[in-house]
Amino acid sequence: MTNKRTSASLNIRVATPKDVQAIHELSIRVYGEGNSCTAGMIRGQIAAFPEGQFVVEYDDEIVGYAASFRIDEKTAMGDHSWMEITGGGYASRHDRAGDWLYGMEVLVDPTRRRLRIGQRLYDARQGLAEGQGLKGIVFGGRMPGWQRRKKTYPTPQEYLNAVVNRKTSDQVISFQLRQGFEPIGVLNNYLASDKASGGYASHMIWRNPYAKEMPGETELPHGQKEDVRVATVQFSARMVSSFDEFMANVEYFVDVTADYRSDFVVFPELFTLQLLALEPKKLSPAESIEKLTRYTPRFVEKMREMAIGYNINIIGGSHPTRTKDGEIQNVAYVFLRDGSVHAQEKIHPTPNERYWWNIQGGDEISVIQTDCGPIGILICYDSEFPELARRLADEGARILFVPFCTDTRQSYLRVRYCAQARAIENQCYVVMSGNVGNMPNVENMDIQYAQSCILTPCDYPFARDGIAAETSENVETVAVADLDFTDITWARAQGTVRNLRDRRFDLYKLDWKDGG
C-alpha cells in the first residue's frame, strides 16, 4: 500500500515583517476598520520583540496572531490602560530585562473558530515564557459578557468573581481560566473601545512553574546584523555633459563605499537637479520638473543595478518628479541590495520648494524593511518635525537617514540641531547627507552649505559628543562609521535616560490620519 504524505496545513511560527499586511487584514476582520491594529503598530511589535509575536497559518493563510512583549513586575502588576502599557500599540515599552511577558493582543479569524487557534497561541506564549525563564504571563483580558449581565452583577469585579466561581460563564474569561490563568483584580479604563466590557478588563496572570530553573537573561534577536557600517556622501554640484556622466559620478561613490564594506550609503536631497545643467537654456520650474520626470525611470533602474552589483543599500538622496497622481513631489528612492526599490515622499515641503517647484507634501510615512532591520527616511525639513521620527522609531527604526539640501549655515544648523534632537529623543542613529558647490543656471541651487555627519544618542556607549563621524565643511568627501545596534538596545532598556519608555501615555498621544 502506498504511503501518501501531505504537508501540514496548520502551522504556528514567529511573525516576520512580511506578515504585516496579512495580520493587519486579520485585525480588520476581527475588529472592523475603526478599531483594528494599524500596519505601523504591527511593524513596531515585530521590531521591538521579534520572538514574542506569533502567527497561525492555515492552508497558507494567516488566521491567528498573538503579540507580546517583556515588562517589569511593578508595571505589569500595577493599574494601567492598554494604550499606556503597550506604548500606544507599538510594544515600544518592551523591556529586555523585564521578568513578565505581557500579552497585548490575540486575534483569531472569526471564520476559523473550531481550529483551537487561541489555545495554540496561548501555548506558544507559555512556551516562550518558560524558555526565557520569565515569572509568567500577564495581560488585561476582555469581559464581553458583563454588559449583558450587568443587572445581576452591577460591578465588573462581582461579574469576574461569578465567572471564577462558575455561577455564570464568559466566553473569554472561561477560556483563559482553562488555560491556567487566574485573575488578580479588575483594570479600570483599560480599553474604551471595548464596549461589551464597559472599558474594563480582568487582570490575568499565569505563573511559570519552571521560572527558577531557567536563566533570566535573553540573547539578542537572531537573523539581523547587529553591527552596521554606514557611509554618507557629501556630494558636489557640478556641470555634467550627459546623464551617463552624472551617473558615473554617483557610481564612483557607490564603488568607494562598497569597497569599505558599507551596508548603507546615503546621497543628498535634490542631488539629481544637476541633470538640469544638461539643458541649453535656463528652464522655468514647470519645465524643469517635466525634464526631471523624464529621467526618473532611467535613474531608478541605474541605481537599482548599482545596489545589486555593488551589494550595498543605497538611499538615493531625493529626486523631484511628477508622480502617478499628477502631483509634483520630492521623493527619496531607496535601493536595496536584494533588488527591491522603495519610495518615501517628503511630507513637509519648504516654502522655497513650494514657491520654486510647486512641490506638494506626501501623505504617508513608514519604515522600510532592510536586511539590517527597519530604517526611516526624513528628507531635510521633515527632520524638524519630531512627530515623524517618533512614529518611525515606534515602528522599529534604529537608523534614520536625512538627505538634506541647505544653502546657508543657518539653514544647515536647523537641520543639524533637529537631527541631533531626533537621535536623543528616539535613542537611535541619524545619518545626514548634504550637497556642496553650486549650479548657477539651476533655480534654488545657487549656493550650498553642508557638513554631513553620523549622529548618535548621548549616553555612555556612544561617542562623547554624539557624533560618530562627520565630514569637513563644504568639500566633497565621504564619512564612514560602524554603528552597533546592541548599544541602542541597551540605551532604550537601561540607559541613563529612557526617552521612548518614559513617555506619559496616560497624558498624551499622537493620532495619525491613517490610524498609525
PEUR-V511266 format. One record per residue. N is the residue number from 1. SS is DSSP state (a for helix, b for strand, c for the rest). PSI is psi in degrees with one decimal (none if undefined). OMEGA is omega in degrees with one decimal (999 if undefined). Layout:
N:SS:PSI:OMEGA
N:SS:PSI:OMEGA
This chain:
1:c:133.5:-177.4
2:c:131.5:175.2
3:c:119.2:178.4
4:c:131.2:179.2
5:c:137.0:174.3
6:c:148.0:179.0
7:c:152.3:-179.3
8:c:132.4:-179.1
9:c:-16.2:178.4
10:b:129.5:-174.3
11:b:138.8:173.9
12:b:133.8:-176.2
13:b:172.4:175.6
14:b:137.9:179.6
15:c:151.2:177.1
16:c:165.5:178.1
17:a:-26.7:179.5
18:a:-17.1:-178.7
19:a:-6.1:-169.1
20:a:-49.5:-176.6
21:a:-40.7:179.9
22:a:-38.8:177.4
23:a:-41.2:177.7
24:a:-43.6:178.5
25:a:-36.8:175.3
26:a:-42.4:179.5
27:a:-38.0:177.5
28:a:-40.3:178.8
29:a:-33.4:-177.6
30:a:-47.1:-170.9
31:a:-14.6:-173.3
32:c:167.5:-174.4
33:c:-44.3:-170.7
34:c:-28.2:-172.1
35:c:7.2:-176.3
36:c:160.8:172.7
37:c:137.3:177.5
38:c:161.5:176.7
39:a:-36.9:178.7
40:a:-41.6:177.4
41:a:-43.4:-178.5
42:a:-40.8:175.1
43:a:-42.4:179.3
44:a:-40.6:179.6
45:a:-45.7:-179.0
46:a:-38.8:-179.4
47:a:-36.7:-177.0
48:a:-40.3:-174.3
49:c:77.4:-171.5
50:a:-41.4:-175.8
51:a:-4.4:-178.4
52:a:2.2:-177.7
53:c:125.6:-175.9
54:b:145.8:171.3
55:b:152.3:171.7
56:b:126.1:177.2
57:b:136.0:174.2
58:b:116.2:-174.3
59:c:47.3:176.1
60:c:12.3:176.1
61:b:135.1:178.8
62:b:118.2:-176.1
63:b:-0.7:178.6
64:b:150.3:-179.9
65:b:137.9:174.5
66:b:128.8:179.3
67:b:138.3:-179.6
68:b:164.8:177.1
69:b:166.7:179.7
70:b:145.3:-176.0
71:b:154.3:179.2
72:c:158.2:-173.8
73:a:-41.8:-177.2
74:a:-43.9:179.7
75:a:-43.3:-176.8
76:a:-37.5:-175.7
77:a:-12.9:-179.9
78:c:172.3:178.0
79:c:138.2:-178.7
80:c:163.8:172.1
81:c:166.7:179.6
82:a:-45.4:-179.2
83:a:-38.4:-176.3
84:a:-47.4:-173.0
85:a:-25.1:-179.0
86:c:2.2:-178.5
87:c:45.2:178.7
88:c:16.8:179.3
89:c:-1.8:-176.6
90:c:-1.9:-173.5
91:c:28.6:-176.1
92:c:-6.7:175.2
93:c:13.5:175.9
94:c:129.9:-178.2
95:c:111.0:-177.7
96:c:-28.1:179.5
97:c:0.9:-178.5
98:c:143.6:-175.5
99:c:4.4:174.9
100:b:147.7:173.6
101:b:124.7:-179.6
102:b:124.1:177.9
103:b:106.9:-173.2
104:b:-18.4:-177.3
105:b:141.0:168.3
106:b:126.7:178.3
107:b:131.9:176.4
108:b:125.8:179.7
109:c:122.9:-177.2
110:c:-17.4:178.7
111:c:0.0:-176.8
112:c:40.1:-172.7
113:a:-22.2:-171.0
114:a:16.7:-180.0
115:a:8.3:-178.4
116:c:40.2:-178.7
117:a:-44.0:179.8
118:a:-43.5:179.5
119:a:-40.5:179.4
120:a:-40.2:179.5
121:a:-40.0:177.1
122:a:-39.9:177.8
123:a:-39.3:179.9
124:a:-40.2:177.2
125:a:-44.2:-179.7
126:a:-38.0:176.2
127:a:-38.3:177.5
128:a:-45.1:179.8
129:a:-40.4:178.2
130:a:-44.3:-177.8
131:a:-30.6:180.0
132:c:5.5:174.9
133:c:32.3:-178.7
134:c:159.8:-179.5
135:c:-26.8:179.3
136:b:-162.2:-178.6
137:b:141.4:179.7
138:b:147.7:175.3
139:b:168.9:170.6
140:b:117.6:-174.9
141:b:149.5:178.3
142:c:154.2:177.0
143:c:62.6:-167.5
144:c:-17.6:-179.7
145:c:-6.6:-172.2
146:c:-45.0:-176.4
147:a:-34.9:-179.9
148:a:-24.5:-176.1
149:a:21.8:-174.3
150:c:-31.5:179.4
151:c:-37.9:179.9
152:c:-36.6:-177.9
153:c:89.0:-171.2
154:c:-28.2:-178.6
155:c:152.7:178.3
156:a:-31.3:178.7
157:a:-40.6:177.0
158:a:-40.3:178.9
159:a:-43.6:179.3
160:a:-44.1:178.8
161:a:-38.9:-178.8
162:a:-39.5:178.4
163:a:-43.5:179.7
164:a:-39.2:-178.3
165:c:7.9:175.7
166:c:29.5:172.7
167:c:-21.5:174.4
168:c:173.9:-179.0
169:c:156.1:177.3
170:c:127.5:-173.6
171:a:-42.2:-176.1
172:a:-52.0:-176.3
173:a:-44.3:-178.6
174:a:-39.3:176.8
175:a:-44.1:-178.2
176:a:-35.7:176.2
177:a:-38.4:179.0
178:a:-24.8:178.2
179:c:4.0:176.4
180:c:9.9:178.2
181:c:153.5:177.4
182:b:141.0:179.1
183:b:141.5:175.4
184:b:7.2:178.7
185:b:-168.6:179.7
186:b:136.5:176.8
187:b:123.0:179.8
188:c:146.7:176.4
189:c:45.0:-175.9
190:c:-49.4:-178.2
191:c:102.0:-173.8
192:c:-30.1:-177.5
193:c:-12.6:179.6
194:c:80.5:-175.4
195:a:-37.8:-178.0
196:a:-30.1:179.0
197:a:2.3:-178.8
198:c:18.8:-177.2
199:c:-5.8:179.6
200:c:168.7:175.2
201:b:147.5:172.4
202:b:131.8:-179.7
203:b:100.2:-171.2
204:b:144.6:173.7
205:b:151.3:170.4
206:b:127.3:-176.2
207:b:129.2:-179.2
208:c:114.5:-177.6
209:c:-14.1:-176.9
210:c:12.6:-171.7
211:a:-40.4:-176.0
212:a:-19.5:-176.9
213:a:-11.8:-171.5
214:c:151.6:176.0
215:c:147.6:-176.8
216:c:-14.8:-175.4
217:c:137.9:179.4
218:c:156.9:175.6
219:c:161.7:176.0
220:c:153.9:-179.7
221:c:140.2:177.6
222:c:167.0:173.6
223:c:-9.0:176.9
224:c:144.5:175.2
225:c:138.7:178.2
226:c:-18.4:173.7
227:b:124.8:-176.4
228:b:134.0:176.4
229:b:126.4:-178.4
230:b:148.7:178.1
231:b:137.8:175.2
232:b:131.7:-177.8
233:b:122.7:171.0
234:b:101.7:-164.4
235:b:134.1:-177.2
236:b:132.5:172.9
237:b:137.4:-179.0
238:c:154.9:174.9
239:c:134.6:176.5
240:c:155.1:-176.1
241:c:-8.5:-179.6
242:c:163.0:174.7
243:a:-40.9:-178.7
244:a:-36.1:178.1
245:a:-41.8:177.3
246:a:-47.2:-178.7
247:a:-31.0:176.8
248:a:-38.0:176.4
249:a:-41.2:177.9
250:a:-44.6:-176.9
251:a:-32.0:177.7
252:a:-46.9:-177.2
253:a:-31.8:173.9
254:a:-43.2:178.9
255:a:-47.8:-178.4
256:a:-49.1:-176.3
257:a:-30.9:175.4
258:a:-35.8:176.6
259:a:-29.5:176.6
260:c:8.3:178.1
261:c:38.9:178.0
262:c:145.4:174.1
263:c:-30.9:-179.7
264:b:145.3:167.3
265:b:137.8:-177.9
266:b:137.2:176.6
267:c:166.0:-173.4
268:c:165.5:171.7
269:c:142.4:172.9
270:c:21.7:-176.6
271:a:-17.4:178.4
272:a:-5.5:176.2
273:a:-16.6:175.2
274:a:-25.2:-180.0
275:a:-20.6:178.3
276:a:-16.5:176.5
277:a:-13.6:179.2
278:a:-17.1:-175.4
279:c:139.6:-177.0
280:c:-20.2:178.5
281:c:161.1:178.9
282:c:128.9:-175.2
283:c:153.4:171.2
284:c:161.4:178.6
285:a:-41.5:-179.4
286:a:-42.6:178.4
287:a:-37.6:-179.6
288:a:-44.5:-179.6
289:a:-41.6:179.1
290:a:-40.8:178.3
291:a:-46.0:-178.6
292:a:-38.2:179.4
293:a:-35.6:178.6
294:a:-29.0:179.6
295:a:-16.4:-170.4
296:a:-51.1:-178.5
297:a:-41.7:179.9
298:a:-42.7:179.4
299:a:-48.8:-177.7
300:a:-44.6:-177.8
301:a:-41.5:-179.7
302:a:-42.3:179.1
303:a:-38.2:177.9
304:a:-43.6:178.6
305:a:-38.9:179.3
306:a:-41.2:179.8
307:a:-41.9:179.2
308:a:-48.5:-174.3
309:a:-35.6:-179.0
310:c:1.1:177.0
311:c:54.1:-178.1
312:c:143.3:175.7
313:b:125.4:-174.2
314:b:122.1:169.0
315:b:105.0:-168.0
316:c:50.8:177.1
317:c:-129.9:169.8
318:c:157.5:-173.0
319:b:114.4:177.3
320:b:131.3:-174.8
321:b:159.8:173.7
322:b:121.1:-176.0
323:c:176.5:-175.2
324:c:-28.2:179.1
325:c:4.6:176.5
326:c:-8.9:-179.6
327:c:150.3:173.8
328:b:121.0:-176.9
329:b:156.3:177.6
330:b:108.1:-168.5
331:b:129.7:171.5
332:b:118.1:175.4
333:b:135.0:178.8
334:b:122.8:-175.5
335:b:109.7:-177.5
336:c:154.0:-174.9
337:c:-5.8:172.9
338:c:0.4:177.9
339:c:-7.3:179.6
340:c:151.5:-179.8
341:b:132.5:179.8
342:b:156.3:-179.5
343:b:137.3:173.6
344:b:116.4:178.9
345:b:147.5:173.6
346:c:128.7:-175.5
347:c:-40.0:-175.4
348:c:95.0:172.9
349:c:146.2:178.6
350:c:164.1:174.7
351:a:-39.3:178.9
352:a:-40.8:179.0
353:a:-41.1:177.6
354:a:-38.9:-176.8
355:a:-52.2:-173.5
356:a:-39.1:-169.8
357:a:-5.3:-175.9
358:c:37.1:-178.6
359:c:134.8:178.5
360:c:150.6:178.5
361:c:148.0:176.8
362:c:174.3:-174.8
363:c:-11.5:-173.1
364:c:145.6:171.8
365:c:135.1:-178.2
366:c:163.0:178.4
367:c:158.7:174.6
368:b:125.3:-178.8
369:b:129.3:177.8
370:b:175.8:177.8
371:c:-5.4:175.5
372:c:20.4:-179.3
373:b:175.6:-178.2
374:b:142.0:176.8
375:b:163.5:177.0
376:b:151.3:178.4
377:b:125.5:173.5
378:c:109.1:-176.5
379:c:108.0:171.9
380:a:-100.4:-175.6
381:a:-29.4:179.0
382:a:-25.9:179.4
383:a:-14.1:-179.2
384:a:5.9:177.7
385:c:101.5:-171.5
386:a:-22.7:-178.7
387:a:-36.2:-178.0
388:a:-47.3:-179.3
389:a:-37.7:-179.3
390:a:-39.4:178.0
391:a:-44.1:179.7
392:a:-40.7:177.6
393:a:-40.7:178.2
394:a:-30.1:178.0
395:c:-0.6:172.7
396:c:0.4:-178.5
397:c:132.0:173.9
398:c:-9.0:172.4
399:b:132.2:171.9
400:b:129.7:177.8
401:b:131.2:-176.3
402:b:88.0:169.7
403:b:134.3:-176.8
404:b:162.6:177.4
405:c:107.6:-177.3
406:c:146.6:-174.5
407:c:-30.1:-176.5
408:c:168.1:179.5
409:a:-40.4:178.9
410:a:-44.1:179.3
411:a:-44.4:179.8
412:a:-45.3:-175.6
413:a:-28.6:174.7
414:a:-45.5:179.8
415:a:-43.0:-177.1
416:a:-48.8:-178.2
417:a:-38.8:179.0
418:a:-37.9:177.5
419:a:-40.7:177.6
420:a:-39.6:177.3
421:a:-41.5:178.2
422:a:-37.7:178.8
423:a:-39.3:-177.6
424:a:-49.5:-172.3
425:a:-23.3:177.9
426:a:-0.9:179.3
427:c:60.9:-178.9
428:c:173.0:175.7
429:b:146.9:177.1
430:b:127.3:-177.4
431:b:120.9:-178.1
432:b:141.1:177.4
433:b:125.4:-176.2
434:b:165.9:178.0
435:b:151.5:169.9
436:b:171.2:-178.7
437:b:-164.9:-177.9
438:c:160.0:177.7
439:c:90.8:-170.4
440:c:-31.1:-175.5
441:c:15.7:179.0
442:c:122.9:-178.1
443:c:138.4:174.0
444:c:15.5:176.2
445:c:29.5:-174.9
446:c:-45.5:179.3
447:c:158.6:-178.9
448:c:147.8:173.6
449:c:131.4:-179.4
450:c:148.7:165.2
451:c:89.0:-175.2
452:c:152.3:-172.5
453:b:166.4:176.2
454:b:112.8:-170.2
455:b:151.6:-178.9
456:c:166.5:167.9
457:c:166.7:178.6
458:c:94.3:178.4
459:c:175.8:-169.1
460:c:-39.7:-176.7
461:c:-12.6:-170.5
462:c:175.8:177.7
463:c:147.0:-173.2
464:c:-42.0:-176.6
465:c:14.0:178.6
466:c:19.1:-179.2
467:b:110.5:178.6
468:b:-34.1:178.1
469:b:150.1:173.4
470:b:155.5:-179.4
471:c:168.8:167.1
472:c:156.7:-178.0
473:c:136.1:164.8
474:c:31.2:171.1
475:c:149.6:179.1
476:c:122.7:-176.7
477:b:-175.1:-179.1
478:b:142.5:171.0
479:b:138.9:-176.7
480:b:142.3:176.9
481:b:148.3:171.0
482:b:129.1:-178.9
483:b:132.3:-176.4
484:b:114.7:-179.7
485:a:-23.1:177.4
486:a:-28.1:174.9
487:a:-37.5:176.6
488:a:-44.5:178.5
489:a:-44.3:179.4
490:a:-45.6:-176.8
491:a:-41.4:-178.8
492:a:-28.3:-177.6
493:a:-38.2:-170.7
494:a:13.1:-175.9
495:c:169.8:178.0
496:c:-40.7:169.0
497:c:155.2:-175.0
498:c:73.2:-169.4
499:c:-42.5:-178.0
500:c:-45.3:-176.7
501:c:-27.0:-173.8
502:c:10.4:176.2
503:c:149.3:-178.9
504:c:82.7:-179.3
505:c:-14.7:176.6
506:c:-12.1:-177.9
507:c:-34.4:-173.6
508:c:158.5:174.9
509:c:161.5:176.2
510:c:132.1:174.8
511:c:116.5:180.0
512:c:149.4:-179.5
513:c:-35.9:-179.9
514:c:6.1:178.4
515:c:-4.5:-176.6
516:c:none:999
